[in-house]
Amino acid sequence: MKDLGDAKKILGMRIIRDRDSLRLTQEEYLKKVIKRFNMLDAKPVSTPIAAHFQLSVEQSPENEDELVHMDKVPYASAVGSLMYAMVYTRPDIAHAVGVVSRYMSNLGREYWEAVKWILRYLNGSAKKALCFQKSDMGLIGYVDADNGGDVDSRKSTSGYVFTFGGTAISWRSKLQSIVALSSCEAEYVAMAEAVKEMIWLQTFLKELNLEHGSNTLYCDSQSAIYLAKNPVFHARTKHIGLRYHFIRSVLENGVLNLEKIPDERNPADMFTNVVNKEKLKLCSTSVNLQNE
């Protein structure tokens, strides 16, 4: 076996090292994807998805001509390519990719316009990289949820991101399986998913001998935090499934800390909502996703 030195590429990611940091970027991969879908000359945009994209099944093809036209569009291929980037180095597109991936059949023109918007965003931000630096910061999580944001089902979207040493190591944006009856319930359901992920990450870091003492999960919903920390009967939340209430035993056992964070400082916001340019920059910087 021959030692070829430090890795420079892996799974489509480029690894850039210097004395103080390690950066992961998929710039080359993204440029190939953008070229494949003829978007290299498209005007870049500043956010992964815009507020005017209110995607719905009602936007499916209305006539045979549109159906035939959309059958020729490489929608699934484009979404799959975007997912690959999102999973490895681009948490900033997680919400947008999650939205367009809900419409993989009976494609409407507006769905494809949303995918092209993501490609335009990446065309202007392909150099972004996750930056890992020396840090004493342990495992920190951020969780958020919107309230009935899916136009068709009125289900909410859960979003979370975990950092270690200040840099994102795990993130997710996912449509919830139930229809939440309040913003508090939506946040509580999202919190349950985030707690499960945090427990798994704690175990993984322990295997690597990278334990860093107490770990904190931040949420911007005071009512959801109150519900988690007060295991007494709540008439307005008695319908919430038992599978979500395990949060209470986790907190009682001191497995993690649950704290409040102001909404304007919560980086998980970009996993559940359409955010403007300024909020996107704040969220990205908070998880060390930086321009190269």
N, C-alpha and C positions, 0 to 999 in steps of 0.2 A: 504494500500500500504506500502510495507516494503522497507526501504532504504538499499540497498546492498553495499553501498559505491561506490567508484570510479570504473568506468567501466574498465575492463582489456581486453576485447575482444569485437569486433563488426564487423559484416559482413566479417568474415575471417581475420580481422586485429587484431594484438596484440598491445595493448597500454601500453607503458612503461613510467613511470613518475619518475622524481627525482626533486630535489629542483629547478633546473634551466631550465628544458626542458621537452618536451613531444615527444615521438617517436612513429611513426606508422610503423609497419613492417608486412609483410605477409610471413615470413620465413616458418612457419609450413604449410601454404597452398601450398606454392611453392614446398616444399619437397614432399608433397603428389602428386602434379601434376607430378613432375619429376619421382617419383616412378611409377605412373600409366602408364607412357609412356616408362618405362624401360630405363631410362637415368641416374639413380643414379651412375652407374659405368663409365659413359662417361667422357672423359677428358674435364675439363672446358676450356672455351675460354675467351678472355679478352674483346670482344666487342659483342653487340647483333646481328650484321650482318656483313658479310665480303664483301669486294669489288668484290670478284669473283662470288658472287651471282647476276647475271644479269638476273633476272627472266623475262620470256616472255611466251606468249601463244604458241610460237614456241616450247616450251619444254613440251607440252602436249604429252600424250602417242602416240607412233609411231606404235604400233601393238597391237593386241588383247591380247597377253600374259601380256604386261605391263599394259594395261587397267584393266584386271582382278586382277592383283596384287595390283594396286593402289586403287581399289575399297575396298580392305580390310584394307587400312590404315586409322586410326582414325584422319584424317586431321582436319575436322571441329571441333571435340571435343577438339583437342589440341589447335587450334587457339582460340576457345572460352575461354578455360582456361587461355590462355595467355592474352587475352583481359581483363579478370576480374582483373588480377594483374596490368595490365597497367593502367586501369582506376583509381584504388584506390591509389597505392603507388609506381608504377614503371614507371615514365615518361621516364626513360632511354631506355625502349624497345618500345616506342610508334611508332617510325619510322619503326622498323623491323616488328612489328606486323601489321602495316598498309600495308606494302609491301606484306606479305604473305597472308593477308586477301583479296587481289585482285584476288586470284586464288582458289576459293572454289569449282570449278567444273572442270571436265576433267583433273584430277590431274596428273602431271608429277613427276618423281622421284626427280628432282631438287627442286621442291616446298617443298617436305617433308624433304629434306636435310637442307633447310633453316629453317624450323620449329625446327628441331632437334638442329640446331646451336643455336637458341634462348634458347632452354632448356639447352644446355651445358653452355651457358653464365649464366643463372640463377642458375645452379648447383654450380657455383663458386661464386655467388654474392647474394645468397638467404638472407643473413643477412642484406642487405642494408635496410635503414629505412629513412623516412622523419623526420627530426628533427625540432621541433618548439621551439623557444627560445624567451625570452623577447627581444623586439627590438622596436625601434622607426621608423623603415622603413615602409613606406606606401605601396600602391599598385604600383608595377612596372611590366611592361610587356616587353617581348622580342619577336621579330618576325623575320622570315626568310623564304626564298623560294629557291628551287633549280631551274634549268632552263631546262625544258623538260626532266626530269629524267626518266619518265616512258618509257620503251623501246618500248612498243606497240603503245600507243596513243600520245607520246611526250608531254603529259601534265606535268605540274610542280606540286610539292608538297608544300603546305603551312604548316608552323609549328609555333606554338607560345607557350609560357609559361608565366604564371603570378605568381609573388611571393607577399606574404604579410608577413611583419616581416622577410623577407629574405628567406622564404621557399615556395616552389611551392604549389599553391592551385588550379591551373587550367592549363591544357595543351592539345595540340592537334596536330596531324600530319594527314593531309588529302590531297588526290589528288584533284587538282583544277578541276572545271567543264568545263573550257575552255582551249584552247591551247594558251598559252601566246606567243607573237611574239618577246619578248625580256626578258632579266633578269629583267629589270626595271618594265615591266608590271607584271611579275610573283610576284615580291616583292610588288607591289602596290595592287594586288589582295589579297595577303596574309595579307597585312596591313589592308585592309578593314575588313577581318574576325576577325582580332585581335582587332580592334577598337570596333566592335560590342560586342565582349566578354568583353572588358574592361568596356564598358558602363553598361553592365549587372552586372558585379562584383561591380562597384561603387554603383549601386542601392542596391545590396544585403548587402554590408558592411554598407551602410547608415541605412538599416533596423536594423542592429545589433549595431548601434551607434559606429561604428568603422571607421568613416571617418578620413582620415589622410592628409587633405589638397590636394595640387596638386598631380596628378598622371602622371607618365611618361611612354611612350612606346618607346622602343629602337629598331632601325632598322639599319642594316649594309649597306644599299644601299643609297648612297647620292642622286642618281638620282631619286629614288622613293620618298625620303623625299622632294626633290625639287618640284616634280610633285604635291605632296600633299599640300605643303605650297604656291604654286603659281597658283591660280585659273584663269589662263589666257589660251587662246587657244594654244594648242600644236599640230602641224600638225602630228607629228609622233605618237601621242597617241589619236587622235580623234576617233578612233574606239573602245576605251575602254568603256564598258557599264556604263550608268549613275549610276547603283546601287553601283558602287565602288567609285564614286566621292563624296559620302556623307561625306567622311573623311574631305573634305575641310571645310564644315560647322561646323563639330565637332571642328576642330582646331580654326576656327574663333570665336566660342562661348566660347573658353577657357575650354572646357570639359576635355581636357588632353593635355599634352606636348608631342611632337614628337622630339626625339633626335637621333643623330648618335652614333653608337657604333662600334668599330673595329671588323672585322669579327672574329679575333682570340679570342675575349672576349665574343662573343655572344652565350649564352647557348642554344638559339633556333636552333643552327646549328645541334644539335643531333636529331632534329625532321624532318630534311629534307635531310640529307646526311649520307653516311657511314663515320663514324669518327674513328680515330685511338684511341688507348688506352689512350694516353696522353690527347687528346681533349675531350674524353668521361669523364675522371676524372675531367677536368676543368669545363665542362658543369654541371656535377652532383653536384660538390661542390658548384657551383654558385647558385643552387636552394636548397641547404641543403639536398641533398640525400647522406647519409653517410653510411659507413660501421658501423654496430652495435658494 
